[in-house]
């Protein structure tokens, strides 16, 4: 088992900076998720930890050893790829056994490790099949099995569920979490799917343009985002952001005027302009202290929930409601101003 440490890591391709001075400490046995939109650098970080990409500057440690110049095969890591990367001419047994054969393990030891991994992943009945005879979820389990048999210090996973359908992704999320609990090994997991990040990670790293925006536990990142990027990236629908003016201890949105609490007045100081953030599920609460009516642009039915979209002060907003709630073109929303978050207008940083 091992912690993984990145110190001031930079990655450039020619003059383009992909990873910009990233420092991060991943705890031993932690399940850490790197999340962000396409091109943010999350897979590049994973590949640098694995040794599949050189770093431009900085240091990467696995355990207490700097691995900058250590060959990938000697880093004691296992990499699970998005594409499964199985050998089509080999059986499930042979695919799982392959990394052990390459390390000259004895035949009886290989057999023991392969069967143990197959038992953990529910593959025992499939060991004689070829990859083309398997479903997507079964292929992904084979790829995990090939990683497990190596008993690595660190598991690296690069969007391993992105090729699966929605129902199977939910099932595999649960299986990977159970696997982590069983193996008690450090997992570093890359995804662009915010649901995966929130449900799987002990901690989440949110990246944008090669820069870490926030590192924290899922609940803290969701309810206390460091800036508008994080608040807007995590959540479906994302957090509502409305530009507002502050006048005489009140917030003004067009014709709406909302009083600030004494604590909020102190927090905002002498600012005249802010961006107010509130989660869609906080727009129809029982403990409301304020309500206003809006004109609904469109609504979406999502089973037990209904999402309505509307406009406030030029900002497109959403509210998550109970599916049974009835309305026509106009709806009254009820919220508590204590659920407001405030962000700087220019920088987007949350005002603490």
KESEDREN-467109 format. One record per residue (C-alpha): residue in three letters; x, y, z. Coordinates in steps of 0.02 Angstrom, whole numbers. Example, Ala and Ser with C-alpha at 12.3 -4.5 7.8 and 13.67 -1.06 7.14 Angstrom:
# KESEDREN-467109
<dolum><r>ALA</r><x>615</x><y>-225</y><z>390</z></dolum>
<dolum><r>SER</r><x>684</x><y>-53</y><z>357</z></dolum>
***
This chain:
# KESEDREN-467109
<dolum><r>UNK</r><x>0</x><y>0</y><z>0</z></dolum>
<dolum><r>UNK</r><x>61</x><y>177</y><z>-31</z></dolum>
<dolum><r>UNK</r><x>20</x><y>360</y><z>-33</z></dolum>
<dolum><r>UNK</r><x>49</x><y>456</y><z>-195</z></dolum>
<dolum><r>UNK</r><x>119</x><y>633</y><z>-192</z></dolum>
<dolum><r>UNK</r><x>132</x><y>759</y><z>-333</z></dolum>
<dolum><r>UNK</r><x>245</x><y>908</y><z>-302</z></dolum>
<dolum><r>UNK</r><x>232</x><y>1059</y><z>-418</z></dolum>
<dolum><r>UNK</r><x>202</x><y>947</y><z>-570</z></dolum>
<dolum><r>UNK</r><x>200</x><y>1032</y><z>-740</z></dolum>
<dolum><r>UNK</r><x>166</x><y>954</y><z>-910</z></dolum>
<dolum><r>UNK</r><x>193</x><y>1050</y><z>-1072</z></dolum>
<dolum><r>UNK</r><x>179</x><y>1001</y><z>-1253</z></dolum>
<dolum><r>UNK</r><x>291</x><y>1125</y><z>-1344</z></dolum>
<dolum><r>UNK</r><x>225</x><y>1293</y><z>-1283</z></dolum>
<dolum><r>UNK</r><x>55</x><y>1229</y><z>-1224</z></dolum>
<dolum><r>UNK</r><x>39</x><y>1197</y><z>-1036</z></dolum>
<dolum><r>UNK</r><x>-75</x><y>1048</y><z>-1000</z></dolum>
<dolum><r>UNK</r><x>-41</x><y>1030</y><z>-813</z></dolum>
<dolum><r>UNK</r><x>4</x><y>1188</y><z>-720</z></dolum>
<dolum><r>UNK</r><x>99</x><y>1171</y><z>-555</z></dolum>
<dolum><r>UNK</r><x>-10</x><y>1034</y><z>-479</z></dolum>
<dolum><r>UNK</r><x>29</x><y>981</y><z>-300</z></dolum>
<dolum><r>UNK</r><x>-76</x><y>843</y><z>-223</z></dolum>
<dolum><r>UNK</r><x>-61</x><y>714</y><z>-84</z></dolum>
<dolum><r>UNK</r><x>-163</x><y>554</y><z>-106</z></dolum>
<dolum><r>UNK</r><x>-176</x><y>457</y><z>56</z></dolum>
<dolum><r>UNK</r><x>-135</x><y>274</y><z>78</z></dolum>
<dolum><r>UNK</r><x>-290</x><y>165</y><z>44</z></dolum>
<dolum><r>UNK</r><x>-390</x><y>318</y><z>-14</z></dolum>
<dolum><r>UNK</r><x>-513</x><y>317</y><z>-158</z></dolum>
<dolum><r>UNK</r><x>-475</x><y>481</y><z>-245</z></dolum>
<dolum><r>UNK</r><x>-572</x><y>540</y><z>-398</z></dolum>
<dolum><r>UNK</r><x>-505</x><y>662</y><z>-527</z></dolum>
<dolum><r>UNK</r><x>-650</x><y>748</y><z>-615</z></dolum>
<dolum><r>UNK</r><x>-668</x><y>884</y><z>-744</z></dolum>
<dolum><r>UNK</r><x>-724</x><y>918</y><z>-920</z></dolum>
<dolum><r>UNK</r><x>-635</x><y>845</y><z>-1073</z></dolum>
<dolum><r>UNK</r><x>-461</x><y>916</y><z>-1097</z></dolum>
<dolum><r>UNK</r><x>-439</x><y>975</y><z>-916</z></dolum>
<dolum><r>UNK</r><x>-286</x><y>864</y><z>-889</z></dolum>
<dolum><r>UNK</r><x>-355</x><y>728</y><z>-776</z></dolum>
<dolum><r>UNK</r><x>-301</x><y>581</y><z>-886</z></dolum>
<dolum><r>UNK</r><x>-131</x><y>663</y><z>-912</z></dolum>
<dolum><r>UNK</r><x>-105</x><y>665</y><z>-723</z></dolum>
<dolum><r>UNK</r><x>-150</x><y>481</y><z>-713</z></dolum>
<dolum><r>UNK</r><x>-32</x><y>437</y><z>-855</z></dolum>
<dolum><r>UNK</r><x>110</x><y>535</y><z>-774</z></dolum>
<dolum><r>UNK</r><x>85</x><y>440</y><z>-611</z></dolum>
<dolum><r>UNK</r><x>90</x><y>278</y><z>-712</z></dolum>
<dolum><r>UNK</r><x>247</x><y>333</y><z>-805</z></dolum>
<dolum><r>UNK</r><x>160</x><y>329</y><z>-975</z></dolum>
<dolum><r>UNK</r><x>190</x><y>517</y><z>-993</z></dolum>
<dolum><r>UNK</r><x>349</x><y>610</y><z>-948</z></dolum>
<dolum><r>UNK</r><x>332</x><y>762</y><z>-835</z></dolum>
<dolum><r>UNK</r><x>406</x><y>928</y><z>-886</z></dolum>
<dolum><r>UNK</r><x>450</x><y>977</y><z>-708</z></dolum>
<dolum><r>UNK</r><x>407</x><y>932</y><z>-529</z></dolum>
<dolum><r>UNK</r><x>412</x><y>768</y><z>-434</z></dolum>
<dolum><r>UNK</r><x>299</x><y>616</y><z>-414</z></dolum>
<dolum><r>UNK</r><x>317</x><y>499</y><z>-265</z></dolum>
<dolum><r>UNK</r><x>240</x><y>327</y><z>-240</z></dolum>
<dolum><r>UNK</r><x>268</x><y>285</y><z>-58</z></dolum>
<dolum><r>UNK</r><x>430</x><y>367</y><z>-7</z></dolum>
<dolum><r>UNK</r><x>513</x><y>345</y><z>-178</z></dolum>
<dolum><r>UNK</r><x>524</x><y>477</y><z>-315</z></dolum>
<dolum><r>UNK</r><x>473</x><y>387</y><z>-475</z></dolum>
<dolum><r>UNK</r><x>514</x><y>522</y><z>-603</z></dolum>
<dolum><r>UNK</r><x>644</x><y>409</y><z>-684</z></dolum>
<dolum><r>UNK</r><x>568</x><y>240</y><z>-638</z></dolum>
<dolum><r>UNK</r><x>503</x><y>133</y><z>-783</z></dolum>
<dolum><r>UNK</r><x>313</x><y>103</y><z>-780</z></dolum>
<dolum><r>UNK</r><x>332</x><y>-84</y><z>-750</z></dolum>
<dolum><r>UNK</r><x>436</x><y>-49</y><z>-594</z></dolum>
<dolum><r>UNK</r><x>314</x><y>74</y><z>-512</z></dolum>
<dolum><r>UNK</r><x>206</x><y>-64</y><z>-436</z></dolum>
<dolum><r>UNK</r><x>45</x><y>8</y><z>-506</z></dolum>
<dolum><r>UNK</r><x>-98</x><y>-67</y><z>-606</z></dolum>
<dolum><r>UNK</r><x>-185</x><y>32</y><z>-743</z></dolum>
<dolum><r>UNK</r><x>-365</x><y>-3</y><z>-796</z></dolum>
<dolum><r>UNK</r><x>-401</x><y>76</y><z>-965</z></dolum>
<dolum><r>UNK</r><x>-563</x><y>144</y><z>-1037</z></dolum>
<dolum><r>UNK</r><x>-550</x><y>22</y><z>-1183</z></dolum>
<dolum><r>UNK</r><x>-523</x><y>-133</y><z>-1071</z></dolum>
<dolum><r>UNK</r><x>-366</x><y>-176</y><z>-1175</z></dolum>
<dolum><r>UNK</r><x>-400</x><y>-363</y><z>-1173</z></dolum>
<dolum><r>UNK</r><x>-312</x><y>-486</y><z>-1289</z></dolum>
<dolum><r>UNK</r><x>-450</x><y>-553</y><z>-1405</z></dolum>
<dolum><r>UNK</r><x>-361</x><y>-718</y><z>-1443</z></dolum>
<dolum><r>UNK</r><x>-341</x><y>-761</y><z>-1258</z></dolum>
<dolum><r>UNK</r><x>-471</x><y>-833</y><z>-1139</z></dolum>
<dolum><r>UNK</r><x>-527</x><y>-740</y><z>-984</z></dolum>
<dolum><r>UNK</r><x>-409</x><y>-849</y><z>-882</z></dolum>
<dolum><r>UNK</r><x>-262</x><y>-810</y><z>-997</z></dolum>
<dolum><r>UNK</r><x>-300</x><y>-623</y><z>-997</z></dolum>
<dolum><r>UNK</r><x>-301</x><y>-615</y><z>-808</z></dolum>
<dolum><r>UNK</r><x>-145</x><y>-725</y><z>-795</z></dolum>
<dolum><r>UNK</r><x>-45</x><y>-628</y><z>-925</z></dolum>
<dolum><r>UNK</r><x>42</x><y>-501</y><z>-810</z></dolum>
<dolum><r>UNK</r><x>94</x><y>-642</y><z>-693</z></dolum>
<dolum><r>UNK</r><x>167</x><y>-744</y><z>-837</z></dolum>
<dolum><r>UNK</r><x>267</x><y>-591</y><z>-891</z></dolum>
<dolum><r>UNK</r><x>342</x><y>-587</y><z>-716</z></dolum>
<dolum><r>UNK</r><x>384</x><y>-773</y><z>-720</z></dolum>
<dolum><r>UNK</r><x>268</x><y>-826</y><z>-580</z></dolum>
<dolum><r>UNK</r><x>255</x><y>-1014</y><z>-553</z></dolum>
<dolum><r>UNK</r><x>108</x><y>-1101</y><z>-636</z></dolum>
<dolum><r>UNK</r><x>22</x><y>-1155</y><z>-475</z></dolum>
<dolum><r>UNK</r><x>39</x><y>-978</y><z>-402</z></dolum>
<dolum><r>UNK</r><x>-35</x><y>-903</y><z>-560</z></dolum>
<dolum><r>UNK</r><x>-181</x><y>-1024</y><z>-551</z></dolum>
<dolum><r>UNK</r><x>-215</x><y>-980</y><z>-370</z></dolum>
<dolum><r>UNK</r><x>-211</x><y>-792</y><z>-399</z></dolum>
<dolum><r>UNK</r><x>-318</x><y>-800</y><z>-557</z></dolum>
<dolum><r>UNK</r><x>-452</x><y>-904</y><z>-471</z></dolum>
<dolum><r>UNK</r><x>-452</x><y>-790</y><z>-318</z></dolum>
<dolum><r>UNK</r><x>-477</x><y>-636</y><z>-430</z></dolum>
<dolum><r>UNK</r><x>-612</x><y>-725</y><z>-530</z></dolum>
<dolum><r>UNK</r><x>-704</x><y>-769</y><z>-369</z></dolum>
<dolum><r>UNK</r><x>-698</x><y>-588</y><z>-308</z></dolum>
<dolum><r>UNK</r><x>-765</x><y>-523</y><z>-474</z></dolum>
<dolum><r>UNK</r><x>-892</x><y>-659</y><z>-513</z></dolum>
<dolum><r>UNK</r><x>-796</x><y>-724</y><z>-664</z></dolum>
<dolum><r>UNK</r><x>-770</x><y>-905</y><z>-611</z></dolum>
<dolum><r>UNK</r><x>-895</x><y>-973</y><z>-737</z></dolum>
<dolum><r>UNK</r><x>-822</x><y>-869</y><z>-878</z></dolum>
<dolum><r>UNK</r><x>-638</x><y>-913</y><z>-869</z></dolum>
<dolum><r>UNK</r><x>-640</x><y>-1016</y><z>-1030</z></dolum>
<dolum><r>UNK</r><x>-728</x><y>-883</y><z>-1135</z></dolum>
<dolum><r>UNK</r><x>-649</x><y>-760</y><z>-1257</z></dolum>
<dolum><r>UNK</r><x>-678</x><y>-571</y><z>-1237</z></dolum>
<dolum><r>UNK</r><x>-796</x><y>-566</y><z>-1388</z></dolum>
<dolum><r>UNK</r><x>-912</x><y>-685</y><z>-1295</z></dolum>
<dolum><r>UNK</r><x>-929</x><y>-565</y><z>-1147</z></dolum>
<dolum><r>UNK</r><x>-1039</x><y>-415</y><z>-1111</z></dolum>
<dolum><r>UNK</r><x>-963</x><y>-243</y><z>-1081</z></dolum>
<dolum><r>UNK</r><x>-979</x><y>-262</y><z>-894</z></dolum>
<dolum><r>UNK</r><x>-897</x><y>-434</y><z>-897</z></dolum>
<dolum><r>UNK</r><x>-752</x><y>-367</y><z>-1001</z></dolum>
<dolum><r>UNK</r><x>-727</x><y>-227</y><z>-876</z></dolum>
<dolum><r>UNK</r><x>-721</x><y>-354</y><z>-734</z></dolum>
<dolum><r>UNK</r><x>-589</x><y>-452</y><z>-830</z></dolum>
<dolum><r>UNK</r><x>-485</x><y>-293</y><z>-846</z></dolum>
<dolum><r>UNK</r><x>-503</x><y>-267</y><z>-658</z></dolum>
<dolum><r>UNK</r><x>-455</x><y>-448</y><z>-627</z></dolum>
<dolum><r>UNK</r><x>-296</x><y>-426</y><z>-727</z></dolum>
<dolum><r>UNK</r><x>-253</x><y>-279</y><z>-614</z></dolum>
<dolum><r>UNK</r><x>-300</x><y>-368</y><z>-452</z></dolum>
<dolum><r>UNK</r><x>-186</x><y>-519</y><z>-478</z></dolum>
<dolum><r>UNK</r><x>-33</x><y>-407</y><z>-476</z></dolum>
<dolum><r>UNK</r><x>-76</x><y>-349</y><z>-299</z></dolum>
<dolum><r>UNK</r><x>-13</x><y>-174</y><z>-342</z></dolum>
<dolum><r>UNK</r><x>17</x><y>-33</y><z>-218</z></dolum>
<dolum><r>UNK</r><x>-92</x><y>85</y><z>-321</z></dolum>
<dolum><r>UNK</r><x>-238</x><y>60</y><z>-442</z></dolum>
<dolum><r>UNK</r><x>-256</x><y>189</y><z>-581</z></dolum>
<dolum><r>UNK</r><x>-423</x><y>191</y><z>-675</z></dolum>
<dolum><r>UNK</r><x>-453</x><y>300</y><z>-828</z></dolum>
<dolum><r>UNK</r><x>-641</x><y>320</y><z>-859</z></dolum>
<dolum><r>UNK</r><x>-668</x><y>131</y><z>-848</z></dolum>
<dolum><r>UNK</r><x>-858</x><y>141</y><z>-856</z></dolum>
<dolum><r>UNK</r><x>-882</x><y>263</y><z>-999</z></dolum>
<dolum><r>UNK</r><x>-916</x><y>126</y><z>-1128</z></dolum>
<dolum><r>UNK</r><x>-1057</x><y>48</y><z>-1026</z></dolum>
<dolum><r>UNK</r><x>-1242</x><y>86</y><z>-1031</z></dolum>
<dolum><r>UNK</r><x>-1320</x><y>187</y><z>-890</z></dolum>
<dolum><r>UNK</r><x>-1390</x><y>40</y><z>-791</z></dolum>
<dolum><r>UNK</r><x>-1227</x><y>-58</y><z>-801</z></dolum>
<dolum><r>UNK</r><x>-1126</x><y>95</y><z>-748</z></dolum>
<dolum><r>UNK</r><x>-1228</x><y>105</y><z>-587</z></dolum>
<dolum><r>UNK</r><x>-1195</x><y>-80</y><z>-553</z></dolum>
<dolum><r>UNK</r><x>-1009</x><y>-67</y><z>-590</z></dolum>
<dolum><r>UNK</r><x>-990</x><y>88</y><z>-480</z></dolum>
<dolum><r>UNK</r><x>-1049</x><y>-15</y><z>-334</z></dolum>
<dolum><r>UNK</r><x>-937</x><y>-161</y><z>-380</z></dolum>
<dolum><r>UNK</r><x>-781</x><y>-52</y><z>-392</z></dolum>
<dolum><r>UNK</r><x>-818</x><y>28</y><z>-222</z></dolum>
<dolum><r>UNK</r><x>-839</x><y>-145</y><z>-144</z></dolum>
<dolum><r>UNK</r><x>-677</x><y>-198</y><z>-226</z></dolum>
<dolum><r>UNK</r><x>-586</x><y>-50</y><z>-149</z></dolum>
<dolum><r>UNK</r><x>-655</x><y>-92</y><z>24</z></dolum>
<dolum><r>UNK</r><x>-602</x><y>-273</y><z>4</z></dolum>
<dolum><r>UNK</r><x>-426</x><y>-239</y><z>-63</z></dolum>
<dolum><r>UNK</r><x>-386</x><y>-88</y><z>48</z></dolum>
<dolum><r>UNK</r><x>-272</x><y>-16</y><z>-86</z></dolum>
<dolum><r>UNK</r><x>-249</x><y>161</y><z>-150</z></dolum>
<dolum><r>UNK</r><x>-368</x><y>196</y><z>-296</z></dolum>
<dolum><r>UNK</r><x>-349</x><y>346</y><z>-412</z></dolum>
<dolum><r>UNK</r><x>-499</x><y>359</y><z>-527</z></dolum>
<dolum><r>UNK</r><x>-526</x><y>476</y><z>-675</z></dolum>
<dolum><r>UNK</r><x>-698</x><y>522</y><z>-740</z></dolum>
<dolum><r>UNK</r><x>-793</x><y>664</y><z>-822</z></dolum>
<dolum><r>UNK</r><x>-954</x><y>598</y><z>-744</z></dolum>
<dolum><r>UNK</r><x>-999</x><y>701</y><z>-592</z></dolum>
<dolum><r>UNK</r><x>-1115</x><y>565</y><z>-524</z></dolum>
<dolum><r>UNK</r><x>-971</x><y>441</y><z>-522</z></dolum>
<dolum><r>UNK</r><x>-863</x><y>569</y><z>-434</z></dolum>
<dolum><r>UNK</r><x>-991</x><y>608</y><z>-299</z></dolum>
<dolum><r>UNK</r><x>-1041</x><y>428</y><z>-264</z></dolum>
<dolum><r>UNK</r><x>-871</x><y>343</y><z>-272</z></dolum>
<dolum><r>UNK</r><x>-737</x><y>459</y><z>-205</z></dolum>
<dolum><r>UNK</r><x>-675</x><y>477</y><z>-27</z></dolum>
<dolum><r>UNK</r><x>-611</x><y>643</y><z>-94</z></dolum>
<dolum><r>UNK</r><x>-634</x><y>731</y><z>-260</z></dolum>
<dolum><r>UNK</r><x>-509</x><y>835</y><z>-357</z></dolum>
<dolum><r>UNK</r><x>-596</x><y>957</y><z>-476</z></dolum>
<dolum><r>UNK</r><x>-485</x><y>1012</y><z>-620</z></dolum>
<dolum><r>UNK</r><x>-504</x><y>1149</y><z>-750</z></dolum>
<dolum><r>UNK</r><x>-375</x><y>1188</y><z>-885</z></dolum>
<dolum><r>UNK</r><x>-239</x><y>1093</y><z>-794</z></dolum>
<dolum><r>UNK</r><x>-264</x><y>1183</y><z>-628</z></dolum>
<dolum><r>UNK</r><x>-339</x><y>1108</y><z>-469</z></dolum>
<dolum><r>UNK</r><x>-495</x><y>1208</y><z>-422</z></dolum>
<dolum><r>UNK</r><x>-538</x><y>1115</y><z>-262</z></dolum>
<dolum><r>UNK</r><x>-494</x><y>957</y><z>-166</z></dolum>
<dolum><r>UNK</r><x>-617</x><y>897</y><z>-34</z></dolum>
<dolum><r>UNK</r><x>-745</x><y>769</y><z>20</z></dolum>
<dolum><r>UNK</r><x>-895</x><y>752</y><z>-98</z></dolum>
<dolum><r>UNK</r><x>-1021</x><y>833</y><z>20</z></dolum>
<dolum><r>UNK</r><x>-909</x><y>983</y><z>53</z></dolum>
<dolum><r>UNK</r><x>-873</x><y>1009</y><z>-131</z></dolum>
<dolum><r>UNK</r><x>-1058</x><y>998</y><z>-173</z></dolum>
<dolum><r>UNK</r><x>-1123</x><y>1115</y><z>-39</z></dolum>
<dolum><r>UNK</r><x>-970</x><y>1228</y><z>-18</z></dolum>
<dolum><r>UNK</r><x>-890</x><y>1246</y><z>-191</z></dolum>
<dolum><r>UNK</r><x>-732</x><y>1352</y><z>-195</z></dolum>
<dolum><r>UNK</r><x>-790</x><y>1448</y><z>-348</z></dolum>
<dolum><r>UNK</r><x>-925</x><y>1459</y><z>-481</z></dolum>
<dolum><r>UNK</r><x>-835</x><y>1332</y><z>-591</z></dolum>
<dolum><r>UNK</r><x>-845</x><y>1196</y><z>-458</z></dolum>
<dolum><r>UNK</r><x>-1024</x><y>1242</y><z>-412</z></dolum>
<dolum><r>UNK</r><x>-1074</x><y>1240</y><z>-594</z></dolum>
<dolum><r>UNK</r><x>-984</x><y>1078</y><z>-637</z></dolum>
<dolum><r>UNK</r><x>-1051</x><y>968</y><z>-498</z></dolum>
<dolum><r>UNK</r><x>-1238</x><y>943</y><z>-485</z></dolum>
<dolum><r>UNK</r><x>-1375</x><y>903</y><z>-609</z></dolum>
<dolum><r>UNK</r><x>-1445</x><y>1028</y><z>-645</z></dolum>
<dolum><r>UNK</r><x>-1297</x><y>1133</y><z>-592</z></dolum>
<dolum><r>UNK</r><x>-1302</x><y>1269</y><z>-460</z></dolum>
<dolum><r>UNK</r><x>-1399</x><y>1425</y><z>-507</z></dolum>
<dolum><r>UNK</r><x>-1293</x><y>1583</y><z>-522</z></dolum>
<dolum><r>UNK</r><x>-1380</x><y>1752</y><z>-526</z></dolum>
<dolum><r>UNK</r><x>-1291</x><y>1921</y><z>-533</z></dolum>
<dolum><r>UNK</r><x>-1359</x><y>2038</y><z>-401</z></dolum>
<dolum><r>UNK</r><x>-1335</x><y>2212</y><z>-326</z></dolum>
<dolum><r>UNK</r><x>-1321</x><y>2246</y><z>-140</z></dolum>
<dolum><r>UNK</r><x>-1408</x><y>2402</y><z>-76</z></dolum>
<dolum><r>UNK</r><x>-1447</x><y>2451</y><z>104</z></dolum>
<dolum><r>UNK</r><x>-1431</x><y>2275</y><z>172</z></dolum>
<dolum><r>UNK</r><x>-1535</x><y>2195</y><z>34</z></dolum>
<dolum><r>UNK</r><x>-1502</x><y>2093</y><z>-123</z></dolum>
<dolum><r>UNK</r><x>-1587</x><y>2155</y><z>-281</z></dolum>
<dolum><r>UNK</r><x>-1630</x><y>2045</y><z>-431</z></dolum>
<dolum><r>UNK</r><x>-1727</x><y>2149</y><z>-556</z></dolum>
<dolum><r>UNK</r><x>-1892</x><y>2180</y><z>-464</z></dolum>
<dolum><r>UNK</r><x>-1851</x><y>2060</y><z>-322</z></dolum>
<dolum><r>UNK</r><x>-1781</x><y>2131</y><z>-160</z></dolum>
<dolum><r>UNK</r><x>-1723</x><y>2008</y><z>-26</z></dolum>
<dolum><r>UNK</r><x>-1663</x><y>2057</y><z>147</z></dolum>
<dolum><r>UNK</r><x>-1493</x><y>1998</y><z>209</z></dolum>
<dolum><r>UNK</r><x>-1463</x><y>1923</y><z>380</z></dolum>
<dolum><r>UNK</r><x>-1341</x><y>2010</y><z>497</z></dolum>
<dolum><r>UNK</r><x>-1214</x><y>1871</y><z>466</z></dolum>
<dolum><r>UNK</r><x>-1230</x><y>1892</y><z>277</z></dolum>
<dolum><r>UNK</r><x>-1208</x><y>2080</y><z>292</z></dolum>
<dolum><r>UNK</r><x>-1044</x><y>2054</y><z>385</z></dolum>
<dolum><r>UNK</r><x>-989</x><y>1922</y><z>259</z></dolum>
<dolum><r>UNK</r><x>-1020</x><y>2035</y><z>108</z></dolum>
<dolum><r>UNK</r><x>-946</x><y>2191</y><z>187</z></dolum>
<dolum><r>UNK</r><x>-953</x><y>2343</y><z>74</z></dolum>
<dolum><r>UNK</r><x>-973</x><y>2247</y><z>-90</z></dolum>
<dolum><r>UNK</r><x>-1099</x><y>2319</y><z>-213</z></dolum>
<dolum><r>UNK</r><x>-1106</x><y>2175</y><z>-337</z></dolum>
<dolum><r>UNK</r><x>-1101</x><y>1987</y><z>-309</z></dolum>
<dolum><r>UNK</r><x>-1157</x><y>1826</y><z>-390</z></dolum>
<dolum><r>UNK</r><x>-1284</x><y>1728</y><z>-286</z></dolum>
<dolum><r>UNK</r><x>-1282</x><y>1538</y><z>-297</z></dolum>
<dolum><r>UNK</r><x>-1416</x><y>1416</y><z>-242</z></dolum>
<dolum><r>UNK</r><x>-1442</x><y>1232</y><z>-283</z></dolum>
<dolum><r>UNK</r><x>-1599</x><y>1186</y><z>-384</z></dolum>
<dolum><r>UNK</r><x>-1660</x><y>1069</y><z>-247</z></dolum>
<dolum><r>UNK</r><x>-1658</x><y>1216</y><z>-125</z></dolum>
<dolum><r>UNK</r><x>-1788</x><y>1313</y><z>-225</z></dolum>
<dolum><r>UNK</r><x>-1941</x><y>1227</y><z>-152</z></dolum>
<dolum><r>UNK</r><x>-1909</x><y>1194</y><z>34</z></dolum>
<dolum><r>UNK</r><x>-2023</x><y>1178</y><z>184</z></dolum>
<dolum><r>UNK</r><x>-1922</x><y>1295</y><z>295</z></dolum>
<dolum><r>UNK</r><x>-1932</x><y>1439</y><z>172</z></dolum>
<dolum><r>UNK</r><x>-1922</x><y>1620</y><z>227</z></dolum>
<dolum><r>UNK</r><x>-1950</x><y>1694</y><z>56</z></dolum>
<dolum><r>UNK</r><x>-2049</x><y>1657</y><z>-102</z></dolum>
<dolum><r>UNK</r><x>-2072</x><y>1730</y><z>-274</z></dolum>
<dolum><r>UNK</r><x>-2160</x><y>1685</y><z>-436</z></dolum>
<dolum><r>UNK</r><x>-2071</x><y>1654</y><z>-601</z></dolum>
<dolum><r>UNK</r><x>-2126</x><y>1614</y><z>-777</z></dolum>
<dolum><r>UNK</r><x>-2077</x><y>1437</y><z>-827</z></dolum>
<dolum><r>UNK</r><x>-1984</x><y>1421</y><z>-992</z></dolum>
<dolum><r>UNK</r><x>-1986</x><y>1231</y><z>-998</z></dolum>
<dolum><r>UNK</r><x>-2009</x><y>1083</y><z>-880</z></dolum>
<dolum><r>UNK</r><x>-1938</x><y>907</y><z>-882</z></dolum>
<dolum><r>UNK</r><x>-2015</x><y>754</y><z>-801</z></dolum>
<dolum><r>UNK</r><x>-1885</x><y>640</y><z>-719</z></dolum>
<dolum><r>UNK</r><x>-1989</x><y>507</y><z>-632</z></dolum>
<dolum><r>UNK</r><x>-2006</x><y>561</y><z>-450</z></dolum>
<dolum><r>UNK</r><x>-1939</x><y>735</y><z>-490</z></dolum>
<dolum><r>UNK</r><x>-1981</x><y>877</y><z>-606</z></dolum>
<dolum><r>UNK</r><x>-1856</x><y>1007</y><z>-665</z></dolum>
<dolum><r>UNK</r><x>-1920</x><y>1180</y><z>-713</z></dolum>
<dolum><r>UNK</r><x>-1813</x><y>1309</y><z>-802</z></dolum>
<dolum><r>UNK</r><x>-1839</x><y>1497</y><z>-790</z></dolum>
<dolum><r>UNK</r><x>-1746</x><y>1662</y><z>-801</z></dolum>
<dolum><r>UNK</r><x>-1693</x><y>1780</y><z>-661</z></dolum>
<dolum><r>UNK</r><x>-1600</x><y>1941</y><z>-698</z></dolum>
<dolum><r>UNK</r><x>-1539</x><y>1873</y><z>-865</z></dolum>
<dolum><r>UNK</r><x>-1475</x><y>1710</y><z>-789</z></dolum>
<dolum><r>UNK</r><x>-1547</x><y>1541</y><z>-838</z></dolum>
<dolum><r>UNK</r><x>-1600</x><y>1449</y><z>-681</z></dolum>
<dolum><r>UNK</r><x>-1675</x><y>1282</y><z>-632</z></dolum>
<dolum><r>UNK</r><x>-1777</x><y>1216</y><z>-487</z></dolum>
<dolum><r>UNK</r><x>-1795</x><y>1033</y><z>-438</z></dolum>
<dolum><r>UNK</r><x>-1973</x><y>997</y><z>-380</z></dolum>
<dolum><r>UNK</r><x>-2080</x><y>851</y><z>-327</z></dolum>
<dolum><r>UNK</r><x>-2156</x><y>771</y><z>-482</z></dolum>
<dolum><r>UNK</r><x>-2332</x><y>791</y><z>-410</z></dolum>
<dolum><r>UNK</r><x>-2317</x><y>980</y><z>-398</z></dolum>
<dolum><r>UNK</r><x>-2444</x><y>1061</y><z>-514</z></dolum>
<dolum><r>UNK</r><x>-2421</x><y>1226</y><z>-605</z></dolum>
<dolum><r>UNK</r><x>-2463</x><y>1311</y><z>-769</z></dolum>
<dolum><r>UNK</r><x>-2351</x><y>1441</y><z>-850</z></dolum>
<dolum><r>UNK</r><x>-2307</x><y>1525</y><z>-685</z></dolum>
<dolum><r>UNK</r><x>-2244</x><y>1444</y><z>-525</z></dolum>
<dolum><r>UNK</r><x>-2211</x><y>1506</y><z>-349</z></dolum>
<dolum><r>UNK</r><x>-2042</x><y>1451</y><z>-280</z></dolum>
<dolum><r>UNK</r><x>-2004</x><y>1445</y><z>-94</z></dolum>
<dolum><r>UNK</r><x>-1827</x><y>1453</y><z>-28</z></dolum>
<dolum><r>UNK</r><x>-1726</x><y>1498</y><z>125</z></dolum>
<dolum><r>UNK</r><x>-1599</x><y>1638</y><z>103</z></dolum>
<dolum><r>UNK</r><x>-1482</x><y>1545</y><z>221</z></dolum>
<dolum><r>UNK</r><x>-1455</x><y>1425</y><z>75</z></dolum>
<dolum><r>UNK</r><x>-1377</x><y>1565</y><z>-29</z></dolum>
<dolum><r>UNK</r><x>-1192</x><y>1559</y><z>-71</z></dolum>
<dolum><r>UNK</r><x>-1104</x><y>1717</y><z>-126</z></dolum>
<dolum><r>UNK</r><x>-967</x><y>1730</y><z>-256</z></dolum>
<dolum><r>UNK</r><x>-857</x><y>1872</y><z>-317</z></dolum>
<dolum><r>UNK</r><x>-921</x><y>1938</y><z>-482</z></dolum>
<dolum><r>UNK</r><x>-752</x><y>1952</y><z>-570</z></dolum>
<dolum><r>UNK</r><x>-651</x><y>1805</y><z>-504</z></dolum>
<dolum><r>UNK</r><x>-794</x><y>1684</y><z>-468</z></dolum>
<dolum><r>UNK</r><x>-718</x><y>1640</y><z>-298</z></dolum>
<dolum><r>UNK</r><x>-836</x><y>1601</y><z>-156</z></dolum>
<dolum><r>UNK</r><x>-843</x><y>1739</y><z>-25</z></dolum>
<dolum><r>UNK</r><x>-800</x><y>1660</y><z>143</z></dolum>
***
